[in-house]
Amino acid sequence: MEDFSLLTSIATALGLAVAGGIAARLVGISPIVGYLAAGLVISPFTPGYDADADAIGQLANLGVIFLMFGVGLHFNLSDLYTVRRIAIPGAIIQVTLATAAGAALGYSFGLPARESLALGLAVSIASTVVLIRSLEDRGLMGTIHARVAIGWLIAQDLITILTLAMLPTLEPGHEGDFWSNLAIAVVKAAIFVTLMLVFGARLLPRLLSLVARTGSRELFILAFVAGALGIATSAAAFGLSVALGAFVAGVVVSETETSHQVAADVVPLRDAFAVLFFVSVGMLVDPKLVFENLDLYLAVTLLVLFGNAAIAFLTAAIFSYPARTALVVGAGLAQLGEFSFIIAHESLGSGLMTPATYNVVLAAAATSISINPIAFRTIPFIERALHRTGRVWRLIDRQGELPEPRLPREGHVVIIGYGRVGELTGHALGQVGAPFTVIESDLDRARRLNAAGIPTIWGDAGRHEVLERAELKHARVVVVTVPDESTALVAVAATRAIAPGVPILVRARTGGEIHVLRGLGATEVVVPEFEGGLELMRQTFVALGFDPAETLHLSGAVRDIHYAAAEHDHPA
């Protein structure tokens, strides 16, 4: 009789992962928590069905490879370069301090020195996936705070790569001078990376281009998967982790002319096998071990939620950026994720970490991912509390020399936020000669705008002092374009309090914000998602031969219906 145990295990694991992921999204947390829970359900440590842990574990290794391959493929140095002055030194300081804190914590609980260091390394790295999801949910993507936080985690990714190269030197079998062993590991990693970037970057693009000319999509997928797996596994010949090899493979492929197609094709493979990786991690969680080490679990969890957040916040506060940037970085780093799992997984496999410590890391990571959205919700409260301290706020909110522009005094437009949306409005006003003032929270952008002759006030649009400086009472209209929901709400309320009769036009992320913004005093609320759909509809009718004037009239009628429906469906 045929043995279907492997298929049964995979089908059960993926089915439970789907259910767990949906449940996690419904309660507003990362699907990763649902995948971990799915693994726990079918683990040998819980009652009920036991999946084939060895088989799923082997497939999970492919998950590690595709995860790291995707990181390398999408690795963007330009994102890091724009915020390099804070992200690179900040990440180095934060990871060093967090690793030291984690190691000291482990050592205080009686763990050996090497295992304590592995614990410190595992709890010092945050999840980029979780961070980006939190930034999107809070409407922060595109802000200077988001750029710094993402650049910070890109720097963490580089540190993780070095960590994966260093881990073999910490294994119990490696005796002797640590620094010489580390130097050897770094040299091996440098040789491997150089060989792959020099020779792999020449051979792999030619191979992929040759296969792409055949017009066969399955051959193309097979070629880049074989290349990625080949480079990843070749890292083992240098005594390095396959995760490091997979990252290098992604970087090599990213330099090819076919990288965009590879990126599109690798997503389903990456996502499927990455889910199995998280499920396999959950299968290794032994609740009994967690409860037996409850004190260590609680200590590690508190370190991640509060210690890591405080370290990241204070580190970011050293640099000349808005205080909110430091708060966003602190909240974003109060969690662990995929890289922590990989470091812990590699440490467990090499005998560097015991199952008990491994379980503590996994449980602390799941807890931190679940709670992380709450950290972002506390930012406005912490910000207001810091504002009231006066001196402390000035120490944190150090921005260097502020721009002193010449501002229009009356009959002008005030644009709050000068991102893509605000810039379009400002450009149009400039074309017709209408005077306008910009309020911008990004200091570097404010300086560039003033240098370009655009009168710009640097500051938080939620502060009355900043708004009053823009002469709101004498303005003809105020346009609020900031993507951050909380900033937009505060700016509208403050503007209406200062200038009761001035029209306020505001951008909303979703239809659900219309009623709230109108209640705070907005004259008109614009939802870009609605407007994009209406314009596509109008262009479609024009392309079909309908009269442009009639099409414009129809578009206006549909706009009124949709905005009214959105406001009715989402009352305050």
C-alpha positions in Angstrom: 0.0 0.0 0.0 1.3 3.4 -0.9 2.5 5.7 1.8 0.8 9.1 1.7 2.2 10.3 5.1 4.2 13.1 3.5 1.3 14.4 1.3 -1.0 14.2 4.3 1.4 16.1 6.5 1.9 18.9 3.9 -1.8 19.1 3.1 -2.7 19.3 6.8 0.1 21.8 7.5 -1.0 24.1 4.7 -4.7 23.8 5.4 -4.2 24.7 9.1 -1.8 27.5 8.1 -4.6 29.0 5.9 -7.1 28.8 8.7 -4.6 30.2 11.2 -3.5 33.0 8.8 -7.2 34.1 8.2 -7.9 34.0 12.0 -4.8 36.1 12.7 -5.8 38.7 10.0 -9.4 38.9 11.4 -8.1 39.9 14.8 -5.6 42.4 13.4 -2.3 40.6 13.9 0.4 39.2 11.6 -0.5 35.9 9.8 2.9 34.6 11.0 1.3 34.1 14.4 -1.4 32.0 12.7 1.2 29.9 10.9 3.1 29.3 14.2 -0.2 28.3 15.8 -0.9 25.8 13.0 2.5 24.2 13.6 1.7 23.9 17.3 -1.6 22.1 16.6 0.1 19.3 14.6 3.3 19.2 16.7 4.3 16.0 18.6 4.0 18.1 21.8 0.3 18.7 21.6 -2.6 16.2 21.6 -4.1 15.0 18.3 -2.6 14.5 14.9 1.2 14.5 14.6 2.6 15.5 11.2 5.8 14.2 9.8 8.1 16.7 11.5 11.3 15.5 9.6 9.7 15.8 6.2 8.2 19.2 6.9 11.5 20.3 8.4 13.3 19.4 5.1 10.8 21.3 3.1 11.1 24.2 5.6 14.8 24.5 4.7 13.5 25.4 1.2 11.5 28.1 3.0 14.6 29.5 4.5 16.3 29.5 1.1 13.5 31.2 -0.7 12.9 33.7 2.1 16.6 34.8 2.0 16.6 34.6 -1.8 13.7 37.0 -1.9 15.5 39.3 0.5 18.6 39.4 -1.7 16.4 39.8 -4.9 14.6 42.8 -3.5 17.6 44.2 -1.5 17.6 47.9 -2.3 20.7 49.8 -1.3 19.2 53.1 -2.5 16.5 52.9 0.3 19.3 52.5 2.8 21.5 55.2 1.2 18.9 58.0 1.5 18.8 57.6 5.3 22.3 56.2 5.7 23.4 58.8 8.3 20.9 57.5 10.9 20.1 53.9 9.7 23.5 52.4 9.4 25.1 53.7 12.7 21.8 53.5 14.4 21.3 49.8 13.5 24.9 49.0 14.5 24.5 50.7 17.9 21.0 49.2 18.5 21.9 45.6 17.5 25.1 45.8 19.6 23.2 47.0 22.7 20.3 44.7 22.2 22.6 41.7 21.7 24.5 42.7 24.9 21.3 43.0 26.8 20.0 39.7 25.6 23.3 37.9 26.3 23.4 39.5 29.8 19.9 38.3 30.4 20.7 34.8 29.3 23.8 34.7 31.3 22.0 35.9 34.4 19.6 32.9 34.0 22.5 30.5 34.0 22.9 29.9 30.2 26.5 29.2 28.9 28.3 32.2 27.4 28.0 31.0 23.8 24.3 30.2 24.1 23.7 33.6 25.9 25.4 35.3 22.9 23.2 33.3 20.4 20.1 34.4 22.4 21.2 38.0 22.3 21.7 37.9 18.6 18.3 36.2 18.0 16.4 38.9 20.0 18.2 41.9 18.5 16.7 41.6 15.0 13.2 42.8 14.1 10.9 41.6 11.3 10.8 43.7 8.1 7.5 42.0 7.1 5.8 42.9 10.4 7.2 46.5 10.3 6.0 47.2 6.8 2.5 45.8 7.6 2.3 48.0 10.7 3.5 51.1 8.8 0.9 50.5 6.1 -1.9 50.0 8.6 -1.1 53.3 10.3 -0.8 55.2 6.9 2.9 56.0 7.5 4.4 54.6 4.3 6.1 57.3 2.4 6.9 59.4 5.4 10.4 60.2 6.7 9.6 58.1 9.7 8.9 55.0 7.5 11.9 55.6 5.4 14.2 55.7 8.4 12.6 52.6 10.0 12.8 50.6 6.7 16.4 51.7 6.1 17.2 50.7 9.7 15.9 47.2 9.1 17.7 47.0 5.8 20.9 47.7 7.8 19.8 45.0 10.2 19.5 42.6 7.3 23.1 43.2 6.5 24.1 42.6 10.1 22.0 39.4 10.0 24.1 38.2 7.0 27.3 38.8 9.0 25.7 37.0 12.0 24.9 33.9 9.8 28.6 33.9 8.7 29.7 34.2 12.3 27.5 31.5 13.9 29.7 28.6 12.9 32.5 30.1 14.9 30.4 29.9 18.1 29.6 26.2 17.7 30.7 24.0 20.7 33.3 22.2 18.5 35.1 25.4 17.7 37.6 26.0 20.3 40.5 28.4 20.5 40.7 32.1 19.9 37.2 33.5 19.1 38.5 36.5 17.1 40.7 34.4 14.9 37.8 32.0 14.2 35.6 35.0 13.4 38.2 36.5 11.1 38.5 33.1 9.3 34.7 33.0 8.9 34.5 36.5 7.6 37.3 35.8 5.1 35.5 32.7 3.9 32.3 34.6 3.5 34.1 37.4 1.6 35.7 34.8 -0.7 32.4 33.1 -1.3 30.5 36.4 -1.9 33.3 37.7 -4.2 33.3 34.4 -6.3 29.5 34.4 -6.6 29.3 38.1 -7.5 32.1 38.0 -10.0 31.6 34.6 -11.7 27.9 33.9 -10.7 26.9 37.4 -11.9 28.4 36.6 -15.3 27.2 33.0 -15.8 23.7 33.1 -14.3 22.5 36.1 -16.3 23.6 34.4 -19.5 21.9 31.2 -18.5 18.6 32.9 -17.6 18.6 35.0 -20.8 19.3 31.8 -22.9 16.4 30.0 -21.2 14.1 33.0 -21.5 14.6 33.0 -25.3 13.0 29.6 -25.4 9.7 31.1 -24.4 9.1 28.3 -21.9 8.0 29.7 -18.5 8.5 26.4 -16.7 12.1 26.1 -18.0 12.8 29.6 -16.8 11.4 28.9 -13.4 13.4 25.7 -13.2 16.6 27.5 -14.3 16.5 30.2 -11.6 15.4 27.7 -8.9 18.3 25.4 -9.8 20.7 28.4 -9.8 19.4 29.7 -6.5 19.6 26.3 -4.8 23.0 25.6 -6.3 24.5 28.9 -5.0 22.8 28.5 -1.7 24.1 24.9 -1.1 27.5 25.8 -2.4 27.9 28.1 0.7 28.1 24.9 2.8 31.5 24.1 1.0 32.8 27.3 2.6 31.5 26.4 6.0 28.7 29.0 5.7 25.0 28.9 6.2 22.7 28.1 3.2 20.7 31.1 4.3 23.7 33.3 3.5 24.2 31.5 0.2 20.5 32.1 -0.7 20.8 35.8 0.0 23.9 36.0 -2.2 22.0 34.1 -4.9 19.2 36.7 -4.7 21.7 39.6 -5.1 23.3 37.9 -8.1 19.9 37.4 -9.8 18.8 41.0 -9.0 21.6 42.3 -11.3 20.2 40.4 -14.3 17.9 41.8 -17.0 15.4 39.1 -16.1 15.3 40.0 -12.4 11.7 41.4 -12.6 10.4 38.2 -14.1 12.3 36.1 -11.5 10.8 38.3 -8.7 7.3 37.7 -10.1 7.8 34.0 -10.4 9.5 33.4 -7.1 6.7 34.9 -5.0 4.4 31.8 -5.0 7.3 29.5 -4.3 8.7 31.8 -1.5 5.3 32.3 0.1 4.4 28.5 0.0 7.7 27.3 1.4 8.0 30.2 3.8 4.6 29.2 5.3 5.9 25.7 5.8 9.0 27.2 7.5 6.9 29.0 10.0 4.7 25.9 10.5 7.8 23.8 11.1 9.0 26.4 13.6 5.6 26.1 15.4 5.9 22.3 15.4 9.1 22.6 17.4 7.5 24.7 20.1 7.1 22.6 23.2 4.6 24.3 25.5 5.9 22.2 28.4 9.4 23.6 27.9 8.1 27.2 27.7 6.2 26.7 31.0 9.2 25.1 32.6 11.2 28.2 31.6 8.4 30.7 32.2 10.6 33.2 34.0 13.1 33.3 31.1 10.2 33.6 28.6 8.7 36.5 30.5 12.1 38.2 30.8 12.9 37.8 27.1 9.4 39.0 26.1 9.7 42.1 28.3 13.2 42.7 26.9 11.8 42.6 23.3 8.7 44.7 24.0 10.3 47.3 26.2 14.1 46.9 26.2 14.4 46.8 22.4 11.9 49.6 22.0 13.8 51.8 24.5 17.2 51.0 23.0 16.0 51.8 19.5 14.1 54.9 20.6 17.1 56.3 22.5 19.5 55.4 19.7 17.4 57.1 17.1 16.9 60.2 19.3 20.7 60.8 19.1 20.4 61.8 15.5 18.9 65.1 14.1 15.5 63.8 13.1 12.0 64.5 14.4 11.1 62.9 17.7 8.3 61.0 16.0 10.9 59.2 13.9 12.5 57.9 17.0 9.1 56.8 18.4 8.2 55.0 15.1 11.6 53.2 15.1 11.2 52.2 18.7 7.7 50.8 18.1 8.7 49.1 14.9 11.6 47.3 16.6 9.6 46.0 19.6 9.1 42.6 17.9 11.0 39.7 16.5 10.4 37.9 13.2 11.7 35.7 10.4 15.4 36.5 10.9 15.2 35.8 14.6 13.6 32.4 13.7 16.4 31.7 11.2 19.2 32.6 13.7 17.5 30.5 16.4 16.9 27.7 13.9 20.6 27.7 12.8 21.8 27.9 16.4 19.6 24.9 17.4 20.8 22.8 14.5 24.4 23.5 15.3 24.0 22.6 19.0 24.6 26.3 20.0 21.2 26.7 21.5 19.2 24.2 23.6 15.6 23.3 22.8 14.5 25.1 25.9 16.1 28.4 24.9 14.9 27.9 21.3 11.3 27.5 22.5 11.6 30.6 24.6 12.7 32.7 21.6 9.9 31.4 19.5 7.3 32.0 22.2 8.6 35.5 22.8 8.6 36.2 19.0 5.0 35.1 18.6 4.0 37.3 21.6 5.8 40.3 20.4 4.4 40.0 16.8 0.9 39.8 18.3 1.3 42.8 20.6 3.3 45.1 18.2 0.2 46.9 16.8 -0.5 48.2 20.3 3.0 49.8 20.3 2.1 51.9 17.3 -1.2 52.9 18.9 0.7 54.3 21.9 2.8 56.7 19.8 0.4 59.7 20.0 0.0 59.3 23.8 3.8 59.1 24.3 4.4 62.0 22.0 1.9 64.2 23.9 3.5 63.2 27.2 6.9 64.1 26.0 5.7 67.4 24.7 4.6 68.3 28.2 8.0 67.7 29.6 9.5 70.7 27.6 13.2 70.2 28.2 13.1 66.4 27.5 11.2 67.0 24.3 13.7 69.6 23.1 16.6 67.1 23.8 14.9 64.4 21.7 13.4 66.6 19.0 16.8 68.0 17.9 16.7 69.1 14.3 19.7 71.3 13.8 19.3 74.7 12.1 15.7 75.4 11.1 14.8 77.1 7.8 13.5 80.7 8.1 11.6 81.3 4.9 9.8 84.5 3.8 6.1 83.6 4.0 3.0 85.1 2.3 0.8 87.0 4.8 -2.7 86.7 3.3 -4.7 85.5 0.3 -2.5 82.3 0.1 -3.0 78.6 0.1 -1.5 76.4 2.9 -0.4 72.9 1.9 0.2 70.6 4.8 2.5 67.8 3.6 4.6 68.0 0.4 4.8 64.4 -0.7 3.6 63.4 -4.2 0.1 64.6 -3.6 1.1 67.9 -2.1 3.8 68.5 -4.7 1.2 68.2 -7.5 -1.0 70.8 -5.8 2.0 73.1 -5.3 3.2 72.8 -8.9 -0.2 73.7 -10.2 -0.5 76.7 -7.9 2.9 77.8 -9.0 2.0 77.6 -12.7 -0.9 80.0 -12.2 1.0 82.3 -9.9 -1.1 81.6 -6.8 0.9 82.2 -3.5 1.2 79.2 -1.2 2.9 78.1 2.0 4.0 74.5 2.7 4.1 72.9 6.2 6.4 69.9 6.1 7.5 67.6 8.9 10.6 66.3 7.0 13.4 68.8 7.8 15.6 67.8 4.9 12.7 68.2 2.5 11.8 71.6 4.1 15.3 72.8 3.6 15.3 71.7 -0.1 12.0 73.4 -0.7 13.1 76.7 0.8 16.4 76.5 -1.2 14.2 76.1 -4.3 12.2 79.2 -3.5 9.1 77.4 -2.1 8.2 79.1 1.3 8.1 76.2 3.7 7.6 75.9 7.4 9.2 73.0 9.1 7.2 71.4 11.9 4.3 69.2 13.1 1.0 70.3 11.5 -0.8 69.2 14.7 0.9 72.0 16.7 -0.9 75.3 17.0 2.4 77.3 17.0 3.3 75.9 13.6 -0.2 76.4 12.1 -0.4 80.0 13.4 2.9 80.8 11.8 1.4 79.9 8.4 -1.2 82.8 8.9 -4.1 80.4 8.6 -6.7 83.1 9.5 -5.8 85.0 6.4 -5.4 82.0 4.1 -7.9 81.4 1.2 -7.8 77.6 1.6 -5.9 74.8 3.5 -5.0 71.6 1.7 -4.1 68.6 4.0 -2.3 65.9 2.0 -0.4 64.0 4.7 -0.9 60.2 4.4 -0.7 59.6 8.2 -4.3 59.3 9.5 -3.6 60.5 13.0 -1.7 63.6 11.7 -4.4 64.4 9.3 -7.1 64.2 12.0 -5.1 66.4 14.4 -4.2 68.9 11.6 -7.9 69.3 10.5 -9.1 69.8 14.1 -6.4 72.3 14.9 -6.8 74.2 11.7 -10.6 74.5 12.2 -10.0 75.8 15.8 -7.6 78.5 14.5 -9.5 79.5 11.3 -13.2 78.7 11.6 -14.1 80.2 8.2 -11.3 78.9 6.0 -12.1 76.0 3.6 -10.2 72.8 4.5 -9.6 70.2 1.7 -8.2 66.9 3.1 -6.9 63.6 1.6 -8.3 60.4 3.3 -6.8 57.0 3.0 -10.2 55.2 3.0 -13.9 56.0 2.8 -14.2 55.2 6.4 -12.4 58.4 7.3 -14.8 60.7 5.5 -17.4 61.1 8.3 -14.7 61.6 11.0 -12.9 64.3 9.0 -16.1 66.1 8.2 -17.0 66.0 11.8 -13.7 67.6 12.7 -14.3 70.5 10.3 -13.1 69.4 6.8 -14.9 71.1 4.0 -14.1 68.5 1.3 -12.6 65.0 1.7 -10.9 63.3 -1.2 -10.2 59.6 -1.3 -7.4 58.9 -3.9 -8.6 55.3 -4.4 -12.1 56.5 -5.4 -10.7 59.2 -7.6 -8.4 56.8 -9.5 -11.4 54.5 -10.1 -13.5 57.3 -11.3 -10.9 58.6 -13.7 -10.4 55.1 -15.2 -14.1 54.8 -15.6 -14.3 58.1 -17.4 -11.4 57.3 -19.7 -13.0 53.9 -20.5 -16.2 55.6 -21.6 -14.3 58.2 -23.7 -12.4 55.3 -25.4 -15.7 53.7 -26.2 -16.8 56.8 -28.1 -19.1 58.4 -25.5 -19.3 62.2 -25.4 -16.5 63.6 -23.0 -18.9 66.1 -21.5 -21.6 63.5 -20.8 -18.9 61.2 -19.4 -17.6 63.9 -17.1 -21.2 64.5 -15.9 -21.7 60.7 -15.2 -18.4 60.6 -13.4 -19.5 63.4 -11.1 -22.8 61.6 -10.4 -21.0 58.4 -9.6 -18.6 60.3 -7.3 -21.4 61.8 -5.3 -23.1 58.4 -4.9 -19.9 56.7 -3.7 -18.8 59.4 -1.3 -22.3 59.5 0.2 -22.4 55.7 0.5 -19.0 55.7 2.2 -20.0 58.4 4.7 -23.3 56.5 5.4 -21.6 53.1 5.9 -18.9 54.5 8.3 -20.7 56.8 10.7 -18.6 58.3 13.5 
